[in-house]
Amino acid sequence: MKKEEQMSPGKGILLTTLLIPGLIVLGTSIYFFNRDFSSLVRAENYVENLVKQNRVSNRQLEFAYHRTVVHRMNVFKDQAWGLIGGVISAIGIHGLVTMKEDNKKS
């Protein structure tokens, strides 16, 4: 390998400690957000159908509503982790872009 093709150790550290883990967190949170959001929509539709039926007890309705609250918390958690992963990735990208190159000619 030529000296010009070698990656500086600072860039390798930024890639392995910030950029790659941040993208992994961001990707997994997007996956779980999609899954939890579809569950939230199904739970909300279930509660709506229960409300339209007049023969449902309050206990069933409260249980279904509390299930939707749990899904809402999961969706919020996934959004927060996505934000954290994006910020970590952005810090890594910023570090890579602003890092100065050593252009020493031998």
C-alpha positions as a Markdown table, in Angstrom:
| # | Residue | x | y | z |
|---|---|---|---|---|
| 1 | Met | 0.0 | 0.0 | 0.0 |
| 2 | Lys | 1.2 | 3.5 | -0.8 |
| 3 | Lys | 1.6 | 5.9 | 2.0 |
| 4 | Glu | -1.1 | 8.1 | 0.4 |
| 5 | Glu | -3.7 | 5.3 | 0.4 |
| 6 | Gln | -3.3 | 4.5 | 4.1 |
| 7 | Met | -5.9 | 5.9 | 6.4 |
| 8 | Ser | -4.7 | 8.0 | 9.4 |
| 9 | Pro | -5.3 | 6.4 | 12.8 |
| 10 | Gly | -7.5 | 9.3 | 13.8 |
| 11 | Lys | -10.0 | 8.5 | 11.0 |
| 12 | Gly | -10.0 | 4.8 | 11.9 |
| 13 | Ile | -10.8 | 5.7 | 15.5 |
| 14 | Leu | -13.6 | 8.0 | 14.4 |
| 15 | Leu | -15.1 | 5.4 | 12.1 |
| 16 | Thr | -15.0 | 2.6 | 14.7 |
| 17 | Thr | -16.1 | 4.6 | 17.7 |
| 18 | Leu | -18.6 | 7.1 | 16.4 |
| 19 | Leu | -19.8 | 6.7 | 12.8 |
| 20 | Ile | -20.4 | 2.9 | 12.5 |
| 21 | Pro | -22.0 | 2.5 | 16.0 |
| 22 | Gly | -24.2 | 5.6 | 15.3 |
| 23 | Leu | -25.4 | 4.2 | 12.0 |
| 24 | Ile | -26.1 | 0.8 | 13.6 |
| 25 | Val | -28.2 | 2.5 | 16.4 |
| 26 | Leu | -30.0 | 4.6 | 13.8 |
| 27 | Gly | -30.8 | 1.7 | 11.5 |
| 28 | Thr | -32.1 | -0.6 | 14.3 |
| 29 | Ser | -34.2 | 2.2 | 15.8 |
| 30 | Ile | -35.8 | 2.8 | 12.4 |
| 31 | Tyr | -36.6 | -0.9 | 12.0 |
| 32 | Phe | -38.2 | -1.1 | 15.5 |
| 33 | Phe | -40.0 | 2.3 | 15.0 |
| 34 | Asn | -41.7 | 0.9 | 11.9 |
| 35 | Arg | -42.6 | -2.3 | 13.7 |
| 36 | Asp | -43.9 | -0.5 | 16.9 |
| 37 | Phe | -45.8 | 2.1 | 14.9 |
| 38 | Ser | -47.7 | -0.5 | 13.0 |
| 39 | Ser | -48.6 | -2.2 | 16.3 |
| 40 | Leu | -49.7 | 1.2 | 17.6 |
| 41 | Val | -52.0 | 1.7 | 14.6 |
| 42 | Arg | -53.5 | -1.7 | 15.1 |
| 43 | Ala | -54.1 | -1.1 | 18.8 |
| 44 | Glu | -55.7 | 2.3 | 18.2 |
| 45 | Asn | -58.0 | 0.7 | 15.6 |
| 46 | Tyr | -58.9 | -2.0 | 18.2 |
| 47 | Val | -59.8 | 0.6 | 20.8 |
| 48 | Glu | -61.9 | 2.5 | 18.3 |
| 49 | Asn | -63.8 | -0.7 | 17.4 |
| 50 | Leu | -64.4 | -1.4 | 21.1 |
| 51 | Val | -65.8 | 2.1 | 21.6 |
| 52 | Lys | -68.2 | 1.6 | 18.7 |
| 53 | Gln | -69.5 | -1.5 | 20.3 |
| 54 | Asn | -71.9 | -0.8 | 23.2 |
| 55 | Arg | -71.6 | -4.2 | 24.9 |
| 56 | Val | -68.0 | -3.8 | 25.9 |
| 57 | Ser | -67.2 | -3.5 | 29.6 |
| 58 | Asn | -65.1 | -0.7 | 31.0 |
| 59 | Arg | -62.4 | -3.2 | 32.1 |
| 60 | Gln | -61.9 | -4.4 | 28.5 |
| 61 | Leu | -61.8 | -0.8 | 27.3 |
| 62 | Glu | -59.3 | 0.3 | 29.9 |
| 63 | Phe | -57.1 | -2.7 | 29.2 |
| 64 | Ala | -57.1 | -2.0 | 25.5 |
| 65 | Tyr | -56.4 | 1.7 | 26.1 |
| 66 | His | -53.4 | 1.0 | 28.3 |
| 67 | Arg | -52.0 | -1.3 | 25.6 |
| 68 | Thr | -52.0 | 1.6 | 23.3 |
| 69 | Val | -50.2 | 3.7 | 25.9 |
| 70 | Val | -47.5 | 1.1 | 26.0 |
| 71 | His | -47.2 | 1.2 | 22.2 |
| 72 | Arg | -46.9 | 5.0 | 22.3 |
| 73 | Met | -44.1 | 4.8 | 24.8 |
| 74 | Asn | -42.3 | 2.3 | 22.6 |
| 75 | Val | -42.6 | 4.5 | 19.5 |
| 76 | Phe | -41.3 | 7.5 | 21.5 |
| 77 | Lys | -38.4 | 5.4 | 22.7 |
| 78 | Asp | -37.5 | 4.3 | 19.2 |
| 79 | Gln | -37.6 | 8.0 | 18.0 |
| 80 | Ala | -35.3 | 9.0 | 20.9 |
| 81 | Trp | -32.8 | 6.3 | 20.1 |
| 82 | Gly | -32.9 | 7.3 | 16.4 |
| 83 | Leu | -32.1 | 10.8 | 17.4 |
| 84 | Ile | -29.2 | 9.7 | 19.6 |
| 85 | Gly | -27.9 | 7.5 | 16.8 |
| 86 | Gly | -28.1 | 10.3 | 14.3 |
| 87 | Val | -26.3 | 12.7 | 16.6 |
| 88 | Ile | -23.5 | 10.2 | 17.2 |
| 89 | Ser | -23.2 | 9.7 | 13.5 |
| 90 | Ala | -23.2 | 13.4 | 12.8 |
| 91 | Ile | -20.4 | 13.9 | 15.3 |
| 92 | Gly | -18.4 | 11.2 | 13.6 |
| 93 | Ile | -19.0 | 12.7 | 10.1 |
| 94 | His | -18.1 | 16.1 | 11.4 |
| 95 | Gly | -14.9 | 14.8 | 12.9 |
| 96 | Leu | -13.9 | 13.1 | 9.6 |
| 97 | Val | -14.7 | 16.2 | 7.5 |
| 98 | Thr | -12.8 | 18.6 | 9.8 |
| 99 | Met | -9.8 | 16.4 | 10.4 |
| 100 | Lys | -6.7 | 17.9 | 8.8 |
| 101 | Glu | -4.6 | 15.8 | 6.4 |
| 102 | Asp | -0.9 | 15.4 | 6.9 |
| 103 | Asn | 0.6 | 16.1 | 3.5 |
| 104 | Lys | 4.2 | 15.5 | 4.3 |
| 105 | Lys | 6.3 | 14.7 | 1.2 |
| 106 | Ser | 9.1 | 12.3 | 1.7 |
